[in-house]
Amino acid sequence: DLYSDVLHRPFFCAHTPLNQFATDIPASNGIPRLNNISASEFSAHWTNKPFILTDPIQEWPVYRNWSTDALLEKHGEVKFRAEAVDWPLKTYVEYMNDNSDESPLYLFDRAFVEKLGLTADKEEGGDYWTPDCFGEDLFAVLGEQRPDSRWLIVGPERSGSTFHKDPNATSAWNAVLRGSKYWIMFPASPSYPPPPGVFVSEDQSEVTSPLSIAEWLLGFHAEARKTRGCMEGICSEGEILHVPSGWWHLVVNLEPSIAITQNFVPRAHVANVLAFLRDKPTQVSGFKADVRNPYETFVQEMQQHHPEMLEEALSMMEKMKEGKKRKWDELVKGDNQAGEQSGAFNFGFGDADDEEIP
């Protein structure tokens, strides 16, 4: 007989039902559910909060007409990106319908509008369009220079994304056309720790967490539900979920699913996006190679189209910077006082110039 944790653990994760983790959601953790909201309501009350809308996408032709079979019939030979490979849709669906992987491959394609010949403008008789409440998108000033912003997502039960934040400090919406998705989310703030089981480098460029969604759910889900700031919910077929800028989120398909997601920059988060582009250039993603300096490009276009909004955002960035410096000074001062009171370690050769080691 052979006994091996190395072999058993992936097998166990691959065959553990994940729907159990999406049940009995504590009322205090529940993501708010609304029929719809206006752009002004979103701007005034909801830019920093997750929520689910039940009505807007039910008007979309793609919601009424799309299914796996319908897409296969028209677009079976079209190649889409499934993580690191490009497969014809029919090949991916064959895989999707017959896999027992611990972490199933996820179709995540940024060029689906062009590949499927879709129109994403309601005024032009669109196949789908951005709900009114998410209509303000300041990355639109970049025109053809904007980073990747929309994706088609298709995946089997158990597929999804481990904990991450959306790129470039953007916000996002995720519309479920078929199936359902379980979301668990945490705010990103100095006063909140990362999600349980997630370890982040000081500059947040590296994230370490369990390799699979199942492994994290088995090991950390119970603790996560008790963690301050935790929010969770199920976004069902015909519903759309808002992901605020900077929020950690894990999402898993509870059944085979088709979704469209789009990233955007509302007025409330222009300062966050500018700060990210300026201060974390190695983490900026999605821009074409000819956009050499995304921060300067965004500033120039905002100056041309929204100068007052840019001035307000730059002022807010300075306040954010001052706030971080003040907190750092307080931490350093506190450490120095603690060292003076307790006597930090020193090399102890009796010289008044000995350097203290904190």
C-alpha positions, 0 to 999 in steps of 0.5 A, a space after each residue: 500500500 502507498 500512503 502519500 500526503 503529496 498525492 492525497 492533498 491534490 486529490 482531496 482538494 479536487 474532489 471536495 464539493 465547494 458549494 458547501 462554503 457558499 452556504 450559511 453566509 452570516 448576515 453581517 458578511 452579506 454583500 448588499 443586493 439591490 435592484 438598480 441604482 443611478 450614477 449619482 447614487 453610486 457616486 455618492 454612496 457606493 464607490 467603496 462598497 461591494 454590491 450586487 444588482 439584480 436588474 440591469 443586465 437582463 436587458 442585454 441581448 447576450 444575456 437572452 441569447 448566449 449559452 455554451 451551445 449557442 456560442 459553440 454553434 457560431 464560434 466553435 472554431 474561434 480561439 480564446 485565451 485559457 490562461 497560458 494557452 489559446 484554444 478553439 472554443 470547441 476544444 475548451 468546452 470539451 475540456 470544461 465538460 470533462 475535467 477533474 482538475 484541482 484548479 480547472 483552466 479558466 477561459 479569460 479573453 480580452 479580445 472577445 468583442 472583436 473576435 465575436 463581432 460584438 457592439 458594446 454601446 446601447 445607443 448603437 443597438 449593442 449586444 451588451 453595455 455598461 450599466 448606467 451607474 458604472 458609466 463614468 470611466 476616466 480611463 476613457 480619456 486615454 482612448 486607444 492608449 487605455 489598458 486592457 479593460 474587458 474580458 469574457 470569462 468562461 469556466 466549469 464548476 470549481 474554476 475561478 480566481 484566487 485572492 487578488 486585487 484588480 489591476 492598476 487600482 481600478 474598480 470593476 463590474 462582473 456580470 454573470 450571464 450563465 451559472 453562478 459565482 461565489 465571492 468572498 472579499 476584504 477591504 484593502 486598508 492599512 487598518 485591515 490585514 490581508 485575508 487569512 492565508 494571504 501573505 503580501 510583500 511590503 510593496 504588495 508586488 508579491 502575493 503568497 497564498 495556497 495554490 488552489 481555491 479549494 486549498 484556501 477554502 479548506 484551510 482558511 474559510 472558517 477563519 475568514 468568515 470571522 475576520 473583520 471586513 469580510 464580505 461574501 455573496 453569490 452572484 447568480 445568473 442575470 446579476 452583476 457585482 461591483 468590485 471596489 478599487 483595492 479590494 481583495 477578492 476570491 471568486 469560484 464558479 458554483 456551476 459552469 458559468 459565462 460572464 463578462 467583466 470590465 474595469 473602470 475608473 470612477 471619479 472617487 478613485 482617480 487619486 488611487 489610480 494616479 498614485 498606483 501608476 506613479 508609485 508602482 510602475 513595475 506593477 502597472 499592467 495592460 498598457 500597450 508597449 508604446 505607452 512608455 509612461 502610463 502615469 504621465 500619459 494619464 495626467 496629460 489626458 486628464 489635464 486636457 479633458 478634466 483639469 479640475 478633477 485632475 487638480 482635485 486628485 493630485 491634491 488628494 494624492 499629496 494628502 495621502 502621501 502626508 498621511 503615510 509619512 505621518 504614520 511612519 513618523 509616529 511608528 519610528 517615534 514609538 519604536 525609539 521611545 520603546 528602545 529608550 525605555 527597555 534598552 535596545 540591544 547594543 554591541 556593549 563595549 562601553 563606548 558612548 557612540 555604540 550603535 543601537 540595533 532595534 
